[in-house]
């Protein structure tokens, strides 16, 4: 049994979610191959080779993998899987925007049913995944010859280093020319990346405006070394860009500390953060649903409480 993990990377280093996906692969069992496709991506390949559990790193280096479009990557994955003997039993990728864009196409081309966002491994063909916005867990069993799986990174620890797996260049597939990336706008911030942050300060509609969001929450995030997040309501209201959104339709996070300020706790938001280790909620409504999942709740006016909290933090 051999598992192929599709690495998400920025050419030089692996994204954190890939390390969590490797842990899921280890729990399935068997040899683990990591596919690193990109342009001048040797740095990411070397990092993958150092991760425990990896038995081989496959590198596809070509100009048309620079932007890692789903069309070109899926063609590469299908061609590589078809040429590998005795064949891959599982193909895994993180359940990030990258994985959600790529693996459904791979599953369709292989004519198998994708298993999405697994949070647990029961056996090599049986997995646990959340349904109904995380309010229930389904145990699903697949009879497909190749299991195509996305992994919810917050459910698995990151793989550790301490390995020296061989790195092998593989044949690249032809450029499909089906799509072209014309522009990518990235948000630049000195704060930690939202999906990998250990502390997150999130704001909701209760903040009233984008100006209040930045004025109240940025000083607290700066003192805590935290990432900034937001509810869907705050994003829809235009307080912050949509890459701040935490929830079922945003980013799924599980930091050590999650501070929810002015967030009522809609089901779709709770689905994205309720696995956080410690949840602190600040809301003037004592009946807000957020308090049902919070470890610590403070009922009060956030415009008074948050500045006090900032002052109290050393």
N, C-alpha and C positions, 0 to 999 in steps of 0.2 A: 504494500500500500504506500503510495507516494502522493504527497500533497504539494500543490503549487500555490504559493502565496504571491500575490501581485503587490509589489512595493509601491507605496505612494511616497514621493520624494521631490526635492527641489534641485535635483542633479548632484548636489554636493552632500546632502545628508537625508536620512529617512525622516518622514513625518512620524510623530509620536504614535499615531494610530496603527502604524505598521507593526510596531513592537507589541502592541496588545493583540493584534491579529495573529502574530507568531505564537503567542501563548495559547490561544485557542487551537491552533494547529497542533501544538505539542500535546494538548489534551485529547485530540482525536487519535494521535499515535501514528507512527510510521516515519518514513523519510520525508524531509521537508526541503523543497527547492524554492528559492526566492527568485522571482523574475524582476529584474531592474531594467526598464526600458527608458531611454532618454538620449540626450546628446551630451557627450563629455561627462558621463555620470559615474565615473570610476570611484569617486568619493562615496557615493551612496552604496555602491556595490561592495566596497571594502568594509563599510560599516555593517552591512547585512551579513558579511562573512564572519564577523566577530560575535554574532548573536548566538546564544545557546540554542541547540536544537536544529540549527540549519545544517544540512548535509551538503548542499550545493547552491551556488549563486549563478544564475543564468543572466548574462548581460547582452542586451540588444541595443547597440549604440548606432544611431543614424539620425540624420538631420530631421526627418519627418516625425521623430518621436520627441522632439524638443518640447512641444506643447501638450503631449500626452493626450491627444484626442481619443475619444472612445472608439471611433471608426478604425483608426490605425492600430490602436492597442488590441482591440478585439480580434482583428485579422491576425496579428502576431500571436496572440494566445492560442487561437484555434489552430494555426499552422504548427506552432511548437508542440501543442498537446497531441496533434495527429502524428507528429514525427517521433514522439517519445515512446519508447517501448520499455516496460510493458504497459504504459499508459498511466495517466493521473487518475486517482480515485476522487480527489477533491480539488476544487479551485476556490481559493479564499481571497477576499479583499476587505479592507475596513469599510464600515458602513458610514463613510463620510460622503461628501459631495462627489469626490473622485470615484469611490466604489459604487455608489448608487447610480452614477452615470454610465459606468463601464460594464458591470457584471450582468445586468439584465440583457444587454446585447449579446454577451457571451453565452448566457443561458439559452437565449432564443436560437442562436446559431447552432448550439449543440442539441437543441430540441429537448431540453430538460427544464424542470421547474426549479426556479431559484428559491433558496431558503434565506429569508431576509432577517438581518439584525439579530443573530442568535446571541443569547446571553448565557447559555450553558451548553455543555456537551455531555450527553448521557452515554453515547457510544458512537462508533464510527458512522452509523447511519441514523442516529436519533439525536435531536437537538431541542433546546428550549428557546422560545422566542416570545416577546411580548405582543399582545394583541389588545384591542380596545384601548388605545392610548396608554398602554402599560398597566391597565387595571386588572388584567388577567394574563396568565402565562400559558402558552400552548406548548405541548410536547409533540413534535412532529417527527415522523419517520419517513425517510426517502428510499425508494427502490431504484432510483436512477443510477445508471452505471457511473456517471460522474456527478458528484454533488457540487453545485455552484452556490457559494455561501458568502453573505456579507456578515461582518462581525461587529457588534456594538462594542466599541473599544472600552467604554466605561465599565463593562462587566468583567474584564480580564486585566490582570496585572501586566505591566510591560515586561518583555523578555529581557534577560540580563546578558551582559557581554561575557566573554571568556571562552571564545571559540576561534577556530581558524579553518573555516570551510573553504574548499576550492572555489575559485571564480573562473567561470568558463564563458567565453564569447559564443553566442549562438547566431544562426543565420537570421537576418531581418526579413520581414515580409515587405512586399512592394507597397509604396505609398498608394492608398486607396483613392486619394484626391476627392473624397466625398465631402469634406468640410475643411474650412480654413479658419484659424483663430485670427481675427483682425485686431482685437484690442482686449487688454486685460487691465482692469483698474484695481489695484491692491490698496487696502487700507494700511497705512504705516503707523505703527505705534510703538512706544518704548515699553508699554505694558506687556505682560505675558499674553500669549495667544489664548483666546477664550477656551478652546477645546482642551488645552493642556494645563490650564492654570490651577494652582493649588488653592487659591482664594479667589472668589468672584463676588463682586458687588453688583447687584442687578436692580434696576429701577423700573417702575411701572407707570400706569396712567395717573396714579395718585400724585406724581410729581408736578403735573399740570402743564409743563412746557419743556422744550429742549434746553432752554436757558437754565431752568431750575435743575434739570437733570445734571448738567455739567457743573453748575455752581455747588450743588450739594454733594454729589457722589464722587467727583474727581478728587477732592481733597482726602476723602476717606480711602479711596482706592490707592492713592499715592502713598499714604501712611502705611497701609497694609501690604503694599506691593502686589495689589490684586488686579485682575482683569475686570473690565466693565461688561455687563450684560444687560439685557432688557427683556421685557415681556412683549408679546406680539402687539398688544394694545399700544404700548409706547412706540414701537416701530411704525405701526399703522398711523399713529398720530404725527409721525414725522420728527419725534424727539431725537432719534439716532438712526444711523443706517441699518439696513436689514441684516448685516453680518454680525450685529450685536445680539440678535434674537436667540433666546434660549427657549426650547420647547419642541413639541412634536414636529412642527414645521420649521424649526430652526436647528440649533445645535443641541445635542444631547451631552450633558456635562455631569461630572461626579467629582467635584473638588473636595478638598478637606474641609473647607468652610464656604458656605453659600449664604450671603446676606441679601435678603429680599426686602426692598424698600418700596412701599406704596404699591405692592403687587397683591391683588386679591387672591390669586391662586386658581385660575381657570384650569380645567383638566389638561388642556394641551400644553400649558406651561409646566404643570407638575410632572408631566410625562418626561420632560427634558431635564429635570433637576432633582427629583425626589430620591435619587440614589446618592446624593451628596452625603458626606460623612456627618457633618454638623450643619443644620439649617437654622438660621436666625431670621425671624420675620418681624418687620416693623410696619404696623398698619393701625389706622385709627378705628377701624371696624373690628370689634372683638369677635364677630361671627364670620370673619373672612375665612374662606376655605384653606388659605395658606397655613393657618395655625394648626390645622389637622395633621400636617406633615412636619411642622417646625419642631426642632428640639428646644429652642428658646423663642418665646414670643414677647414682643413689647407693644402694648396697646397705647398709642399716643400720636401726637401730631409730628409727622416726620420732619416738618420744617423747624421744629424745636429739638427733636431727639437727635437727628443726624449731626448737627453742629456740636451738640454736647458730646456725642460719641467721638467725633473727630478730636475734640479738645482732650478727651480722656485717653485716647490712644497715644502712647509715648512715641 
